[in-house]
Amino acid sequence: MHHASDILLTLFIVFVAAQIGGEIAQRLKLPGVVGEIAAGCVVGPSMLGWIMPDQVAAGTPLDVLAEIGVVLLLFSVGLETRLEDLKRVGKVAFLVGVLGVLVPFAMGGMWAHGSGFDWSRSLFIAAAFVATSAGITARVLQELGALQRKESKVILGAAVIDDILAMLLLGVVVSLQGGEGVDLFHLGAVLLSAIGFIAVIGVGGARVMRWNSSWLDKPQNPQSALAIVLALCLGLAYVSTLFGLAAIIGAFLAGMIASETRQQHTLEKQTQPLLSLLTPFFFVITGSKIDLHQLANAEAGLMLLIVTAIAIASKLIGGFLGALSLGRRGATIVGFGMVPRGEVGVVIASLGLTAGVFTDQIYAIIVAMSLLTAMVTPPVLAWLLRRGGTAEQTADEPASH
């Protein structure tokens, strides 16, 4: 009973901190997600200590809630994204996804090797520079009502490609650490299965729903359509992990499938209360994972600044070059939209620490870099989108039905 009451208290602290942080950020004309991440830093072990590392470790109630929160967030983003929209930006999204992986990997690896790490460790560090956190950018785009812009479609499409390539790169560097060599046949099989999963579920599922979605209304429960698509969301989130992809990719595909139904607008409204309750947990807990004590010296601080600058510049360059066909402003928006590393960098840093590749300080720097990119990007992205007029849609893009 005591344990249950402790969990409830922690949930209360996290939720209230998220609301306060989000409100302060919005009053400062910043996206609410910035305030939620900052609130996590404040209530985390580095400052007030109301949330401790063992409370947000993998498999804990807070960690599970955070995962559900980001899964629902990407599901709701998928609800506002139709397959036809992504097809229109497919080539650009592919270029952004590929360059957005190769440039950060190359720059991160060169910096690590130049800092004295051998090549196998340098490549592991470089892997932490690679994967974009779609959850951070998606929340900003959603808050600003910018999900119907062409740049947003490119970012979301590129994030899927980014996740596949990042997964393959991580498989390579993990193999190198164990001295096993790289099994190209296995990596090829993983790549083909991941692409097949996305193609079959994304394209096939969307076509099925477009053909007939009236069956969603047949159960007697008025909430049946929501219950069915949420079950689809959780199921695909799980299945995507079996293919080595992030759970949020499956959730995004589920939302995209549901966007083809005639109940789309009703589903969007019905998911809002769930998002208000659960998504703040993800961002607060992301912020709470930074350990400021490991960075409390000049050498670590300087290294953090260099690493963060490389992380931002490399993604911006890769995304910008890949999206140049959208014009300089559009390419800049896409570049910044790909910058956040968020929970993906934290996961890779944790793997490196467990494998003995990273020291505690390097681990803290990689985690801090991941979170700093998540905090720096939203205000810049919001400013760029507002300057360009977030409300309008691109001329060649129809409104979502």
N, C-alpha and C positions, 0 to 999 in steps of 0.2 A: 504493500500500500504506500509505503514511504517512497519507494522508487517511482511509482506512478505519479505521486504529487510533485516530485522533483522534475519529472518530464513536463508536466503541465506548467510549472513555474517557468521552465526554460522556454517553452513554446510561447508563453505570454511575453517574456522578455524580448525574444526575437521578433515577434509580430509587432509589438509596440515600438521597438527600436526602428523597424522598417517604416512604420507609418510616420514617425517623427522625422527620420532621415529623409524620406521621400518628400514630406511637406516642406522641410527647410530647403532642399534642393530646388523644388519647383518655385518657391518664393525667390530664389536666387536666379531664376530663369534657366535652370539646369534640368536635364531629364531626371525623373524620380529615381531611376536605377543608380545614379551616381550617389545619391543620398543613402540608398539602401546598402550599397557596398561600404560606404564610409561608416555607416552605423554599425556594420559588422566589425570593422576595425576597432571601433570604440568599445563595444561590449565584449570583444574577444579577449584572449589571454594577454595580448600586448598592452592593453590599457586597463579597463575596469575588471576584466577577468570573470565576467558573469557567464561567459561561454568558454569552456576549456577544451583543449584538443581532443580529449577522450570522448567528449560529447558529440563531436562531429566526425568521428572516425567512420570508416566504411561499415555499413550495416547498422549503425545506430539510428534511433528514431528520427533525429534531426537530419541525418544524411539521407534517409529514405524520403522524408518530406521534401527535402531540397530537390531530389531527383524527380519526384512526382511533379513538383512545381515547374521545373524546366521542361519536362515532357509535355505538360498541359500547355505551357507557353508556346512551344513549337507546334503543337496541335492547332492552337488557335491561329497561329500565323499561317499554317497550311490551309485553314478554313477560308482565308482571304487570298489564297493563291491558286489559280487554276492552271491545269496542265498546259493549256494553249498559251498562257502567258509565258511560261518557262520555255516553251518551244521557240517562241519568237526571239529569245535572247540566248538560245542554246550555244551558239558558236562563241559569243562573247564570254558567257559564263564559263565555258570550257577553258578558254585562254586565261581568264582571271584565276580560275582554280589551279591550273598547272603552274603558271608563273608565280602565283601567290604561295606556292609550296617550294618551288625550286630556288627562288631568290632568297627567302629567309633561311632555307637549309644551307645554302652556300655561304651566305654572310655569317650565319651563326657558327658554322663549322670553322670558317677561317679565323673568326675572333677567338674561339675556344682554343684552337691549335696555336695561335699567336700568343695566347696567355699561358702556354706551357703544358697543356694537356696533350696526351698522345692522341693519335687519330681515332682510335676506337672510342675513347671517351669523348672526344670532340664531336663525333657524329651523334652520340647520345644527347649531348647538350644541344646540338643543332636541331634535333628532333623536337625539342621543347619550343623552338621558335616557329614551328611549322603550322600547327592546326589552329584554325580560327574557331572562336566560340560563337556559334550562330545565335545562342540564347541572348547574349548581351546586345548585339546589333538588332536582332529581331524585336526586342523590347523597345529600343529607341525608335525604330521605324514605326512600330505600332502606336507608341505614345504620340508621335507626331502626325499620325494619319497618313504616312507616306508609303504604305505597303503597295499601292497601285502604281508607283513610279517605276519606270523602266530600270533605273539604277537598283532599286530594291529587288526586282526580279533577278537581276544579274547576281547580286550579292547572295541571295538565297540559293540560286542554282549553283554558283561557285562554291558555296559552303558544303554542298553535297559532294562535289568532286574533290574538294579540299579534304574532306573527311576520309574518303577512300584512299587518296594518295598518302595522307598522313599515317593511316593505318598500315600501309605497305612499308613506308619508310621506318616506322617504329619496329615492324617485324624484322627488317634488315638489321637495324642497329642492335636490337636485343640478341639476334643470332651472333653478331660479331662479338658481343661481350662474352658470350659463352664459348667462343672459339669454335663454334660448330660450322662456320661457313654459311653462305647464303644458299638456301634451297630455292632455286629459281622456279622449279616446277610447282612447289608448294605455293610460292607467292603468286604465280600465275593463276593457279586454281582458286586462291582466295580472291584475287582481283575479278576473275570471271564470275564467281559466285555472287560477289557483292553487286557487280553491275547487273547481273541477271535478276537478283532480288529487287533492286530498285526499278528496273524496266518492267518486270512482270507485275509487281504490286502497284507502282505508280501509273503506268500506262493502262494495264489491264483493269485495275480497280476503278480508275476514273471512267473508263468506257462502260463498265458494268453499271456504275451508278448513274451515268448520263442516260443510259438506255432505260433503266427502270429503278426508281427509288421510292415508289409508292408503298412498297412492303414495309418501309420503316414505320409507317403509321398504322399498320394492322394490329399490333398489340393494343390492349385496352388502356394501359397506363399512358396518360398524356405526355409523360416524360420518356416514353419508350425510344424515340428517335435519338435523344441525347444519350440514353443508357447504352444503346447499341453502338453508336459511333465512339463512345468512350471505351467500351470493351475492345473495339477495333484498334483504338489508339494504344491501349496498354498491351494488347496482343502483338501488334506490329513493332512496338518499342522493344519488347522482349525478343521477337524473332530477329530484329536487326542486329542485336548483340550476338546472336548465334553466327552471323555472317561477319563478325569482327567490326561492325559499324557501331557508332554511338547510338544509344537508345533514342535520342532526339531525332535522328534521321527517320526511323520508323514512325515516330509520332507526327513528324511533318508530312510524311506520305499519307498517313491516315487522315489528317486534316485536309490535304489536297484532294483525296478521294471524296470526302464528305462535302467539299465545296461544289461538287458537281450535282448535288441533290437539290431538289426544289425547297428543301427545308433549311437551306444554308443560313439565311438571315436569322431564323428562329434559333438555330444551333449557336450562332455567334452570341446572341443575347443570353442564352441559357448558360453558356460557359463563363460569362463575365464574373459571376459571384465566386466560382471555383478559382479563377485566376487571381482575384483580389485576395483570397484566403491563402493560396498555396505558393504563388510565384515569389512573394517577398522572402520566403524562407531560403530559396536558392541564392539570392543576391546577398542577403545578410550573412549567410554561412560562408559564402565565397570570400567575403571581406574578413570574416573572423579567422581565416586560416593563415593570415600573414603574421609572422613572428618578427616584430620590430626589434627585439633584443639582439637578434643575430646580425642586425644591420647598424648597430649603434657604434660604429667606428668609421673613420674617414675612408679607409681602404675599401670596405664593403659598400659604403655609400657611393663612392666613385664608380666601383664596378657595376653597381645597380643602375646608375645613370647611363653608363655606356651600353649595358645590355638592353635597357629599355629603349634607348635611342636606336640601336640596331634593330630591335624587334619592330618598332614603329616604322622606321624608314624602309626596312626590307619588304614588309607587307604593303606599304603604300606604293613603293616602286613596282612591285609585282602586279598589284591590282590596277594601278594607273596604266601601265603598259598594256595589260590585257584588255582594258576597257577604253582605249583611246578612240575607238570608233564612235563612242558616245559623246565625244568632245572633251575638252580639258576639264570643264566643271563636272560633267558626269563621271569622268574617269577618276577625278579627285574624290568624289563622293564614294565611288565603289572602293577605291584604295583605302580610305579611312574606314569604310564599313567592314573591311576584312582584317583590320588591325587587332581587335580584342582576342586575347588568348584564353582568359578566364579559367574555367575548370579544366580545360584540356591540358594546358601547361602545368597545372597543379598535379594532375594525374601522372603525367610523364615525369615530373620532378620526383614524385613519390616512388615511381618505379626505379628511378636512378638511385635514390637514397637506399631503397631496399636491396638493390643489386650491389651496393657498395661503390657505385660509380661517382656519386656526389658526396662531398662533405656536408655537414650541417649548414655551413655558411653558403655554399653553392646552392644547396637545396633552397635555403631561405631567399637567395637572390632570384632564382628562377621563379619561385612562387610569387615573390613581390613583383617581379617583372610582369608576370601573367595578370596579376591584379591591377597593377598600374596601367597597363594597356586597356584593361576593362574600364578603368575610371577616367582615363584621359580621352578615350574615343567618343563617348556619348555627347559631351558638350560641343566638341569640334564638329561631329556629324550633324548635330542639331542645328548648329550655326550655318553650316553649308547648305542644309536642306531648307532652312528658313529663308536664306538669301535667294535660293532658287525657286521658292514658292512651293511648299510641300503639298498644297491642296490639289494642284493641277495634275492631270494625267498626261501621259505622253500622247501625241496626236494619233499615233498608229495603234493605240491600245484601247480596246473597248472596256467599258465599265464592267466590274465584276457583277454577276447577276445576283 
